[in-house]
Amino acid sequence: MSAIDITAFPKDFAWGAATAAYQIEGGWNMDGRGPSIWDTFCHEGGRVFGDNTGDVACNSYQLWEEDLKCIQQLGLSHYRLSVSWSRILPNGTTNHINPKGVEYYNKVIDSLIASGVTPMITLWHMDLPQALQDCGGWCSAEIADIFESYASFCFKNFGDRVKLWITLNEPYVCAMLGYEDGIFAPGIKDPGLSVYVAGHNMLRAHAKAWHAYNTHFRPSQGGQVSLALYSDRAEPLTAKDAAATERYKEFTLDWFACPVFCTGDYPESMRSRIENRSLELGYKQGSRLPHFSKDEPSPLGTADFFALNYYTSRKVKDLSENTELSFVGDQGAEGVIDPSWPICGVHWLAVYPEGLRKLLKYIKDTYTSVPIYITENGFSQMGPVQIEDVDRSQFYEDTLQQVGKAISQDGVNVKGYFAWSLLDNFEWNDGFNVRFGLFHVDFSSSELKRTLYRSGRDYAALIAKHRSQSKPKSI
């Protein structure tokens, strides 16, 4: 990564890697952990590549010290991880607390800090407790208050040491794939309906948790709280697709960013389009896109930083003639891949590092002046393992060059970058068929040996170079 202008990055830049509990921890039924929706989803069979499950995954629950060695070997300044909600609260509520789960996360947090690594903790990374799903999950109005209680429990128990919090990871992806398409847990296919209810309750839950932190914990703990939003960079396929591209943005990033950063409500054009289509299609059961109650905390301003998960870009074409009652029908747009962009591993991941710079500038100009953390970004492998992963190493070099330009030339206040992922892990419905890690994990052996990829070596060298140049010069 020698071509990167290291001076473009602030001295306190957060060099990180990210993981998620269900994807790495394993120990799915150990020491009092309750089941999550992903346990149920995987155990049903036929849902995930090869019927893989996260029952063991990287076994980070028992091999945390090995993960810590990986983090130290990279020289990370920050590490993003998630709490398994059902490991500390087996039925999802504070009525039943699992002390061994709390003990595990205390051990992880303390060992990170002792190693000079700042933890960024995500409270919910797709793995809702099954007990809460049995009561309606994210489509239940009560879920927002339950999440607030869970978040407050974590703030109280870990917030004396944890200063960077993510409430929810990728509500757009979870609502779409979990409640519209049904290809992620909990596997619900309810086109054009549950997707908006689930997304709405996620925003309500986030807002309640942020306000709880702001009122009860920030004065003594002094941390920061946000939610991680997924977005492609969207560009028109042709000149005739400009309006479709705006709709694509509205129904992805704006859906969640607008209530938090702009107006406290959904984009007006999104709401009017959904309501007009309901009339056209004969839907008479009320608004499909819920309204925020004035009796609850507003989502406006409930982010102390902008957390962005970026993987790819899309060309957008018009689908306004779609007559189905569905999210895509409401959006009236489809994202397609530019054939000039190479594909890495999974079919949907087109490599376009310039898209990240453009998206960062768009976020700065459209939404916010708060700092931005790139909380996920990565390059996948499939097929034979390539420890000398030259293509992925080049991807990180190209991507970080673009981030540096966004900082130095576009004036974007990017405070950190978290590679996805520290380890090869369970990649949701792709199982172990897809590898994003900076470390290879040998899932064929009981030891689950971690081996550093070339991309990890190069990332570590970049971090070391930045740290050496950021040290105060002795007189």
TORLODREN-348146 format. One line per field, with one value per residue (C-alpha): x, y, z; chain. Coordinates in nm, 4 decimals. Each point is the difference from the previous one (the first is absolute). Layout:
px <- (X/...)
py <- (Y/...)
pz <- (Z/...)
cadena <- (A/...)
! end
This chain:
px <- (0.0000/0.2972/-0.1945/-0.2267/0.0647/0.0128/0.0117/-0.3620/-0.1233/-0.0386/0.2431/-0.2825/-0.1484/-0.1682/0.1544/-0.2371/-0.1544/-0.3550/-0.1779/-0.3466/-0.0934/-0.1993/0.2572/0.3010/-0.0910/-0.1504/-0.0906/-0.3598/-0.1407/0.2848/-0.0057/-0.3641/-0.0185/-0.3511/-0.0745/-0.0081/-0.1957/0.3115/0.0278/-0.3586/0.0428/0.3122/-0.1313/-0.3087/0.2243/-0.0102/0.0472/0.3791/0.2700/0.0938/-0.2357/0.2837/-0.0786/0.1639/-0.0114/0.3818/0.1095/0.3463/-0.0670/0.0963/-0.1995/0.2676/0.2899/-0.0219/0.3675/0.0844/-0.2115/0.1799/0.3343/-0.1290/-0.1071/0.3405/0.1831/-0.1789/0.0729/-0.3623/-0.0896/-0.3715/-0.2043/-0.3681/-0.1916/-0.3601/-0.1676/-0.2114/-0.3238/-0.1158/0.3358/-0.0484/-0.3835/-0.1114/-0.3665/0.0807/-0.1113/0.1698/-0.2327/0.2628/0.3668/0.2744/0.3054/0.2366/-0.0915/0.0684/0.3278/0.1067/-0.0476/0.1686/0.3012/0.0032/-0.0316/0.2605/0.2554/-0.0484/0.0558/0.3006/0.1459/-0.0553/-0.2920/-0.3207/-0.3181/-0.2957/-0.2986/-0.3099/-0.3051/-0.1915/0.1630/-0.2910/-0.0217/-0.3291/-0.0825/-0.2445/-0.2187/-0.0646/-0.0666/-0.2617/-0.1771/0.0167/0.3652/0.0608/-0.3646/-0.1099/-0.0591/0.1364/0.3426/0.1193/-0.0447/0.1564/0.3014/0.0324/0.0111/0.2627/0.2081/-0.0165/0.1145/0.3066/0.0704/-0.0161/0.2210/0.2553/-0.0258/0.2624/0.2531/-0.1811/-0.0224/-0.1119/-0.3387/-0.2019/-0.3623/-0.1055/0.1919/-0.1468/-0.3718/-0.0596/0.1575/-0.1700/-0.3445/0.0369/0.1561/-0.1699/-0.3542/-0.0448/0.2020/0.0276/0.3531/0.1441/-0.1336/-0.2785/-0.0918/-0.3235/-0.1328/-0.2619/0.0543/-0.0631/-0.1244/0.2177/0.3136/-0.1258/-0.1346/0.3272/0.2085/-0.2203/0.0322/0.3759/0.0155/-0.2260/0.2255/0.3126/-0.1483/-0.1112/0.3428/0.1833/-0.2216/0.0459/0.3764/-0.0109/-0.2086/0.1281/0.3514/0.1707/0.0528/0.2155/0.1319/0.0589/-0.0409/-0.1518/-0.2903/-0.1113/-0.1473/0.1787/-0.1667/0.0636/0.0078/0.1140/0.1214/-0.2777/0.0453/-0.2465/0.0385/-0.1101/-0.1072/-0.3615/0.0631/0.0806/-0.3383/0.0226/0.3432/-0.1432/-0.2719/0.2638/0.1862/-0.3200/-0.1002/0.3452/0.2168/-0.2571/-0.2557/0.2048/0.2366/-0.2696/-0.1863/0.3278/0.1980/-0.2438/-0.3666/-0.1001/-0.2244/0.0215/0.0611/-0.3277/0.0321/0.0448/-0.3125/-0.2120/0.1144/-0.0900/-0.3400/-0.0787/0.0914/-0.2175/-0.2943/0.0869/0.0271/-0.3138/0.1711/-0.2427/0.1394/0.1687/0.3466/0.2583/0.2772/-0.0663/0.0066/0.2177/-0.1952/0.0383/-0.0267/0.3347/0.3567/0.0738/0.2636/0.1313/0.3534/0.0424/0.3485/0.3247/0.1837/-0.0932/0.0773/0.0131/0.0177/0.1046/0.0767/-0.0979/-0.1609/-0.2914/-0.1219/-0.3722/-0.2705/-0.3653/-0.2627/-0.2895/-0.2305/0.0178/-0.3560/0.0716/-0.0712/0.3615/0.2961/0.1605/-0.3313/-0.0187/0.3587/-0.0527/0.3697/0.2539/0.3718/0.2156/0.3736/0.2111/0.1765/0.3262/0.0114/0.1703/-0.1909/0.1685/-0.1270/-0.3724/-0.2064/-0.1306/0.3346/0.1325/0.3298/-0.0166/0.2138/-0.0728/-0.3620/0.0949/0.1639/-0.3052/-0.2345/0.1998/-0.0183/-0.3743/-0.0543/0.2003/-0.1896/-0.3463/-0.0279/0.2467/0.2989/0.0586/0.3053/-0.0311/0.1281/0.0133/-0.1164/0.0089/0.1714/0.1540/0.0915/-0.1072/0.1599/-0.1654/0.1511/0.3533/0.1559/0.2576/0.2126/0.1947/-0.3185/0.1516/-0.3355/-0.1400/0.3176/-0.0280/-0.3663/0.0917/0.2723/-0.2369/-0.2791/0.2139/0.1444/-0.3561/-0.0698/0.3155/-0.1138/-0.3443/0.1744/0.2690/-0.1761/-0.3726/0.0154/-0.1850/0.0532/0.0743/0.1127/0.0558/-0.0058/-0.1047/0.0809/-0.2517/0.1108/0.2637/-0.0640/-0.1512/-0.3369/-0.3605/-0.1249/-0.3752/-0.1782/0.3333/0.1249/0.3733/0.0094/0.1056/0.3085/0.0520/0.2658/0.3340/0.0738/-0.0854/-0.1793/0.0398/-0.3552/0.0985/0.2046/-0.1160/0.2742/-0.1493/0.3499/0.0270/0.2514/0.0756/-0.0770/0.2317/-0.2708/0.0228/0.3791/-0.0291/-0.2745/0.2157/0.2958/-0.2158/-0.1206/0.3565/0.1151/-0.2784/0.0689/0.3726/-0.0653/-0.2610/0.2270/0.1202/0.3570/0.2478/0.1952)
py <- (0.0000/0.2226/0.2267/0.1308/0.3538/-0.0758/0.3709/0.0367/-0.1904/0.1840/-0.0918/-0.1472/-0.1982/-0.3233/-0.3010/-0.2866/-0.3289/-0.1152/-0.3202/-0.1061/-0.2365/-0.2626/-0.0085/-0.0805/-0.0993/-0.3471/-0.1397/0.0310/-0.1957/0.0350/0.1531/0.1067/0.1752/0.0068/-0.0699/0.2789/0.0227/-0.1061/-0.3179/-0.0822/0.1043/-0.2130/-0.3031/-0.0143/-0.1100/0.1002/0.3660/0.0353/-0.1180/-0.3579/0.0138/0.1759/0.1467/0.2349/-0.2668/0.0029/0.2550/0.1304/-0.1116/0.3439/-0.0642/-0.2484/0.1293/0.3707/0.0119/-0.1167/0.2814/0.2473/-0.1204/0.0668/0.3510/0.0665/-0.1445/0.2468/0.2884/0.1141/0.3090/-0.0934/-0.3185/-0.0138/-0.2939/-0.0717/-0.1308/-0.3121/0.1307/-0.3508/-0.0847/0.2608/0.0114/-0.3513/0.0937/0.3505/0.1809/0.1025/-0.2376/-0.2687/0.1014/-0.2491/0.0851/-0.2125/0.1967/0.3285/-0.1439/-0.0923/0.3505/0.1539/-0.2228/0.1029/0.3715/-0.0027/-0.1916/0.2336/0.3074/-0.1583/-0.0511/0.3638/-0.0793/0.2054/-0.2098/0.1059/-0.2092/-0.0759/-0.0926/-0.1776/-0.1526/-0.1977/-0.2628/0.0798/-0.2355/-0.2656/0.0623/0.3530/-0.1234/-0.2321/0.3167/0.1705/0.1048/0.3330/0.0120/0.0269/0.3525/-0.1063/-0.0865/0.3620/0.0166/-0.3440/0.1100/0.3183/-0.2131/-0.2310/0.2953/0.1638/-0.3267/0.0006/0.3689/-0.0574/-0.3088/0.0870/0.3745/0.0926/-0.1397/0.0011/0.3458/-0.0870/-0.1660/-0.1182/-0.0760/-0.1808/-0.1362/0.0521/0.0356/0.0323/-0.3379/-0.1737/0.1377/-0.0775/-0.3455/-0.1114/0.1329/0.0666/-0.2661/-0.2516/-0.1134/0.1112/-0.0854/0.0095/-0.1019/0.1948/0.0701/0.2729/0.2261/0.3695/-0.0257/-0.1444/0.1581/0.3485/-0.1035/-0.1715/0.2939/0.2443/-0.1903/-0.0221/0.3791/0.0351/-0.2386/0.1887/0.3364/-0.1248/-0.1512/0.3188/0.2182/-0.2388/0.0265/0.3757/0.0493/-0.2627/-0.1027/0.2666/0.2413/-0.2537/-0.2159/0.2519/-0.2463/0.0255/-0.1922/-0.0532/-0.2648/-0.1625/0.0708/-0.2006/0.1711/-0.0580/0.2905/0.0479/0.1496/0.0107/-0.2737/0.2461/0.3634/-0.1179/-0.1718/0.3105/0.0048/-0.3747/0.0540/0.2565/-0.2474/-0.2693/0.2284/0.0972/-0.3622/-0.1082/0.2546/0.2822/-0.2379/-0.0095/0.2963/0.2615/-0.0607/0.0016/0.2756/0.2214/0.0314/-0.2544/-0.1685/-0.2044/0.1772/0.1602/-0.1312/-0.3541/0.0263/0.1500/-0.2630/-0.2846/0.1512/0.0693/-0.3539/-0.1371/0.1837/-0.1140/-0.3643/0.0042/-0.0319/0.1511/-0.1066/0.3277/0.1384/-0.2664/0.2373/0.0712/0.3440/0.0997/0.0781/0.3391/-0.1836/-0.1739/0.1316/0.1358/-0.1752/0.3397/0.0613/-0.3466/-0.0645/0.1373/-0.1183/-0.1450/-0.3733/-0.1193/-0.3568/0.0126/-0.2946/0.0795/0.2383/-0.0335/0.1421/0.0633/-0.0588/0.0970/-0.2548/0.2391/-0.2301/-0.2682/-0.0623/-0.2357/0.0909/-0.0227/0.2035/-0.0112/0.1029/0.2967/0.0923/-0.0288/-0.0552/-0.2779/0.0042/-0.1828/-0.0568/0.1941/-0.2701/0.1955/-0.0604/-0.3269/-0.2421/-0.1392/-0.3281/0.0455/0.0908/0.3298/0.1529/0.2147/0.1694/0.3772/0.1809/0.3387/-0.0520/0.0225/0.3412/0.1258/-0.1348/0.1592/0.3376/-0.0482/-0.0751/0.3064/0.2275/-0.1492/-0.1120/0.0979/0.1794/-0.2654/-0.2258/-0.3055/-0.3476/-0.2592/-0.2850/-0.2781/-0.0437/-0.3090/-0.2311/-0.3630/-0.3224/-0.3194/-0.3225/-0.1138/0.1885/0.2582/0.1019/0.2242/0.1907/0.2599/0.1155/0.0722/0.1790/0.2180/0.0636/0.1349/0.2178/0.1425/0.0504/0.1725/0.2249/0.1132/0.0523/0.2095/0.2133/0.0444/0.1357/0.2170/0.1188/-0.0150/0.1114/-0.3031/-0.0521/-0.3746/-0.1120/-0.3699/-0.3058/-0.3510/-0.2828/-0.2806/-0.2258/-0.0939/-0.3687/-0.2203/-0.0765/-0.1090/0.2292/-0.0269/-0.1953/-0.0576/-0.1931/-0.0709/0.0061/0.3655/0.1371/0.3662/-0.0395/0.1670/-0.3345/-0.3339/-0.2415/-0.3713/-0.1194/-0.3576/-0.0390/-0.0045/0.2513/0.2578/0.1319/0.3677/0.0853/0.3541/0.0748/0.2208/0.2689/-0.0131/0.0379/0.2992/0.1577/-0.0463/0.1644/0.2990/0.0382/-0.0205/0.2612/0.2385/-0.0472/0.0611/0.3249/0.1112/-0.0262/0.3293/0.0720/0.0134/0.3183)
pz <- (0.0000/-0.0644/-0.2379/0.2757/0.1218/0.3698/0.0896/-0.1169/0.3058/0.3317/0.2774/0.2074/-0.2917/0.1118/-0.1745/0.0617/-0.0999/0.0632/0.0995/0.1182/0.2807/-0.1890/-0.2791/0.2192/0.3556/-0.0260/0.3415/-0.1083/0.2961/0.2495/0.3465/-0.0046/-0.3369/-0.1448/-0.3676/-0.2559/-0.3221/-0.1917/0.2055/-0.0933/-0.3632/-0.0503/0.1866/-0.2221/-0.2857/-0.3640/0.0815/-0.0047/-0.2393/0.0870/0.2982/0.1849/0.3416/0.2485/0.2731/0.0180/-0.2636/0.1031/0.3594/0.1209/0.3169/0.1058/-0.2119/0.0791/0.0921/-0.3533/-0.1438/0.2242/-0.1358/-0.3516/0.0980/0.1560/-0.2996/-0.2281/0.2339/-0.0033/0.1982/0.0005/-0.0119/-0.0805/0.1463/0.0862/0.3117/-0.0363/0.1511/0.0945/0.1608/0.2704/0.0016/-0.1102/-0.0487/-0.1201/0.3163/0.3212/0.1863/-0.0614/0.0071/-0.0855/0.2160/-0.2104/-0.3099/0.1777/0.1285/-0.3543/-0.1360/0.3024/-0.0721/-0.3668/0.0744/0.2762/-0.2075/-0.2968/0.2134/0.1714/-0.3505/-0.0927/-0.2312/0.0096/-0.0207/-0.2135/0.1050/-0.2046/0.2060/-0.2754/-0.3053/-0.1486/0.2784/0.1760/0.2902/-0.1191/0.3051/-0.1299/-0.3526/0.1469/0.1177/-0.3393/-0.0224/-0.1701/-0.1093/0.3624/0.1293/0.3417/-0.1418/0.0197/0.3776/0.0429/-0.2030/0.2046/0.3158/-0.1516/-0.1203/0.3420/0.1590/-0.2275/0.0572/0.3756/0.0008/-0.2674/-0.0586/0.2575/-0.2525/-0.3359/-0.1586/-0.3539/-0.0434/-0.2996/0.0871/-0.3192/-0.2956/-0.3474/0.0723/-0.3761/-0.0747/0.2906/-0.0827/-0.3708/0.0178/0.3209/-0.0468/-0.3731/-0.1842/0.2837/-0.0876/0.3363/0.3441/0.1039/-0.3554/-0.0368/-0.3511/0.0270/-0.3022/0.0440/0.3591/0.2777/-0.1454/0.0944/0.3411/0.0926/-0.1223/0.1901/0.3261/-0.0457/-0.0246/0.3043/0.1921/-0.1017/0.0954/0.3411/0.0678/-0.1068/0.2177/0.2939/-0.0391/-0.0448/0.3144/0.2403/-0.1059/-0.2089/0.2918/0.1857/-0.2860/-0.2783/-0.2865/-0.3467/-0.1528/-0.3605/-0.2315/-0.2941/-0.3350/-0.3142/-0.3366/-0.3544/-0.2089/-0.2554/-0.3481/-0.2946/-0.2598/-0.2704/-0.0078/0.0164/0.3350/0.2088/0.1769/0.0666/0.1559/0.2394/0.0994/0.0494/0.2418/0.1804/0.0614/0.1200/0.1808/0.0343/0.1518/0.3215/-0.0343/-0.0626/0.3307/0.1963/-0.1722/-0.1902/0.0938/0.2646/-0.2577/-0.3156/-0.3336/-0.1044/-0.3541/0.1349/0.2118/-0.2778/-0.2490/0.2373/0.0796/-0.3665/-0.0970/0.2803/-0.1534/-0.3518/0.1081/0.2125/0.3379/0.2540/0.3376/0.0908/-0.0572/-0.0792/0.1095/0.3697/0.1587/0.2949/0.3141/0.1641/0.3322/-0.0569/-0.0278/-0.3457/-0.2114/-0.1128/0.1247/0.1472/-0.1412/0.1385/-0.3107/-0.3392/-0.0219/-0.3619/-0.1299/-0.3659/-0.2263/-0.3579/-0.2476/-0.2384/-0.3249/0.0350/-0.2585/0.0071/0.1057/0.0402/-0.1976/0.2717/0.1208/0.2917/0.3594/0.1108/0.1149/-0.3459/-0.1529/0.2368/-0.0752/-0.3741/-0.0560/-0.0315/0.0676/-0.2559/-0.0324/-0.2464/-0.2080/0.0244/0.3770/0.1001/0.2255/0.3092/0.1422/0.0569/-0.3070/0.1410/0.0963/-0.2832/0.0831/-0.0420/0.2591/-0.1600/0.1010/0.3665/-0.0470/-0.1910/0.2667/0.2821/-0.1730/-0.0588/0.3692/0.1046/-0.2378/0.0613/0.3588/0.2557/0.1407/0.2667/-0.0357/-0.2258/0.0786/-0.2776/0.2205/-0.2643/-0.3350/-0.1520/-0.2869/-0.0138/-0.1187/-0.1192/-0.1257/0.0906/0.2889/-0.1077/0.2964/-0.2385/-0.0824/-0.2312/-0.1351/0.3456/0.1049/-0.3110/0.0830/0.3437/-0.1506/-0.2619/0.2520/0.2604/-0.2696/-0.0715/0.3706/0.0259/-0.2934/0.1576/0.3093/-0.1603/-0.3170/0.0788/0.3623/0.1343/0.3721/-0.0104/0.3453/-0.0554/-0.2242/0.1038/-0.2389/-0.0270/0.1444/0.2548/-0.0703/-0.2646/0.1541/-0.0475/-0.2773/0.0584/-0.2748/-0.1778/0.3022/-0.0123/-0.3803/-0.0012/0.1753/0.0930/0.2693/0.0496/0.1660/-0.1575/0.2322/-0.0666/0.0564/-0.0905/0.3188/0.3607/0.0881/-0.2424/-0.0615/-0.0958/-0.2771/-0.1109/-0.3645/-0.2040/0.0114/0.3789/-0.0112/-0.2291/0.2115/0.3104/-0.1762/-0.0945/0.3591/0.1306/-0.2521/0.0992/0.3697/-0.0451/-0.1878/0.2516/0.3018/0.1472/-0.1081/0.2882/0.0425)
cadena <- (A/A/A/A/A/A/A/A/A/A/A/A/A/A/A/A/A/A/A/A/A/A/A/A/A/A/A/A/A/A/A/A/A/A/A/A/A/A/A/A/A/A/A/A/A/A/A/A/A/A/A/A/A/A/A/A/A/A/A/A/A/A/A/A/A/A/A/A/A/A/A/A/A/A/A/A/A/A/A/A/A/A/A/A/A/A/A/A/A/A/A/A/A/A/A/A/A/A/A/A/A/A/A/A/A/A/A/A/A/A/A/A/A/A/A/A/A/A/A/A/A/A/A/A/A/A/A/A/A/A/A/A/A/A/A/A/A/A/A/A/A/A/A/A/A/A/A/A/A/A/A/A/A/A/A/A/A/A/A/A/A/A/A/A/A/A/A/A/A/A/A/A/A/A/A/A/A/A/A/A/A/A/A/A/A/A/A/A/A/A/A/A/A/A/A/A/A/A/A/A/A/A/A/A/A/A/A/A/A/A/A/A/A/A/A/A/A/A/A/A/A/A/A/A/A/A/A/A/A/A/A/A/A/A/A/A/A/A/A/A/A/A/A/A/A/A/A/A/A/A/A/A/A/A/A/A/A/A/A/A/A/A/A/A/A/A/A/A/A/A/A/A/A/A/A/A/A/A/A/A/A/A/A/A/A/A/A/A/A/A/A/A/A/A/A/A/A/A/A/A/A/A/A/A/A/A/A/A/A/A/A/A/A/A/A/A/A/A/A/A/A/A/A/A/A/A/A/A/A/A/A/A/A/A/A/A/A/A/A/A/A/A/A/A/A/A/A/A/A/A/A/A/A/A/A/A/A/A/A/A/A/A/A/A/A/A/A/A/A/A/A/A/A/A/A/A/A/A/A/A/A/A/A/A/A/A/A/A/A/A/A/A/A/A/A/A/A/A/A/A/A/A/A/A/A/A/A/A/A/A/A/A/A/A/A/A/A/A/A/A/A/A/A/A/A/A/A/A/A/A/A/A/A/A/A/A/A/A/A/A/A/A/A/A/A/A/A/A/A/A/A/A/A/A/A/A/A/A/A/A/A/A/A/A/A/A/A/A/A/A/A/A/A/A/A)
! end
